[in-house]
Amino acid sequence: MAAGDGDVNLGTLGSGSESSSDGSSESPGGAGAAAEGGGWSAAALALLTGGGEMLLNVALVALVLLGAYRLWVRWGRRGLGAGAGAGEESPAASLPRMKKRDFSLEQLRQYDGSRTPRILLAVNGKVFDVTKGSKFYGPAGPYGIFAGRDASRGLATFCLDKDALKDEYDDLSDLNAVQMESVREWEMQFKGTFILLGSLQILNVWPKKVHTVSLLKSLRMLSVFTAIII
């Protein structure tokens, strides 16, 4: 039997496709999948956007905490140290200011921090009150060997042994130009940090280097002059 105009094509029944007015066919299953895919994309985008904001907030909080920790390390520990020693008065603060005067080596040795809290030392012939630096120049300090002594040679040669100390006046005549320049630099540094009290006295010191030729000439002239008078 020939199919008439009213017959239905069984091949196209239930095919799940519909023809649109413009001749294109659209599948209902494909439309649902596209809608579902678009929903997942929107959800993922929203999640990523929210996650980015959350990570940014976490990073900001971490930076704030790091800054607070650094401030505590820099200032908090200082405050704790100051609080621990707040009831203790430094030796320099408890002592009256010393009058300016000159010192002999024997007088200088009395101020080594063990007999009295006051600490003096000499650099390049200048005597300084270093009591406020007792942590360094006191008996237990790393430079305590210079307390009450002439520290010029030790500072010039960077020597912290007793060999750098002289019991008699040290004219530093055997030091080279570089070492003497170092002594002068130390003197300027001490002048800018500590109180300059006076000078180191030179008492009854015979020069180490005597010009023998000049001395002999003087003796000969003296003997000739004496012979003429007689």
Secondary structure, DSSP 8 states (H G I E B T S, - for coil): ----TT---GGGTT---EE-TTS-EE-HHHHHHHHHHHHHHHHHHHHHHHHHHHHHHHHHHHHHHHHHHHHIIIIIHHHHHHHHTTT---HHHHS-------B-HHHHHT-BSSSSS-BEEEETTEEEE-GGGHHHHSTTSTTGGGTTSB-HHHHHHT--SGGG--SS----TT--HHHHHHHHHHHHHHHHHSEEEEEB---S---SS--HHHHHHHHHHHHHHHHHH-
